[in-house]
Amino acid sequence: MVGKLTPDNIATGSTIAAIMNMNPYKSPNEVLSDAVNGPEPWDGNELTYWGDVHEPVILGEVAKRLDLVKLETEFETAFTHDTLPLACSLDGRASASCFIEHDYSKGIYIMNSVTHPQADDVIILECKTTQASPEDTPPPHRGPLQLQAQMMCTGAKWGAVCVLYRGSTLRIFIYQADLAMQSRIAKAAYDFQQRVVNVDWYPVTSSEDGNVAYSQVDDGAPPLEVDDADVAHNIEMLVEAKRLKKECEATISEAEAFIKEYMGNHEEAVSEIDGRRFMVKWPMRKTRAQPEKITPAKPATSVRQNTLTIKELS
């Protein structure tokens, strides 16, 4: 397997879904932070390891089921679009040897076209493994957007997202080049390039995303005097939410203390409330014995606090 080939400072096939805010596991600002500050080192995990192991087998089986010829699975360089700030790497590429049509018994789905690949048509192959249940339409982050970007960078008119579900079900989703979606990808790629150049963060979508976009404090900046009604409203909501959270935590502690005294040494209790039965469990939690560990020294670090601290000023 060849390592990462695409650059970090432009949109790529593997990041375009996140850039377009269609990846539930990564935000646009996280991709932008990687481009501006450099990505954090990551060696992968168990799922990506097995994905790499299974990839040649999956591509070989896809070629067999689709009767593909001239299968390529090794590419030494990335593919860069002629005019767009967009690049991609490929898992595979092959040519059709015959007319390809739906065959659900073989897991073959023609997705976005009434036409079908013909003999000699080049087909881009994007390989995925997932623990998700088999599906009839993969979500945008599981290959469809990446495939459209790959077709843009290579000039291919056809592509297939090849997904192995739970190690036992292979589905081949065949897509034609979608000009409307590719236009959206082009706009997103241009916008991303401008944001990298100007360090212009995307709108923050969550508290965690705010830490990604604004990870450092300007020590010399004076306190902001809030003159925006929407910001003032959200500060008010935060104050009220924290008050309610404190009250709820106190209520939970009081209720648990009363119930624990009632249960004593019993592990379970059953109660009926408004016609519904509830089981309360208070089990033993067991841990395995562990050898003594010496915590290694760590260098000093400075990261922005995850939550906002708020207090009333006199």
Secondary structure, 3 states (H helix, E strand, C coil): CCCCCCCCCCEECCCHHHHCCCCCCCCHHHHHHHHHHCCCCCCCCHHHHHHHHHHHHHHHHHHHHHCEEEEECCCCCCEECCCCCEEECCCEEEEECCCCCCEHHHCEEECCCCCCCCCCCEEEEEEEEECCCCCCCCCHHHCHHHHHHHHHHHCCCEEEEEEEECCCEEEEEEEECCHHHHHHHHHHHHHHHHHHHHCCCCCCCCHHHHHHHCCCCCCCCCCCCCCCHHHHHHHHHHHHHHHHHHHHHHHHHHHHHHHHHHHCCCCEEEEEECCEEEEEECCCCCCCCCCCCCCCCCCCCCCCCCCCCCCCCC
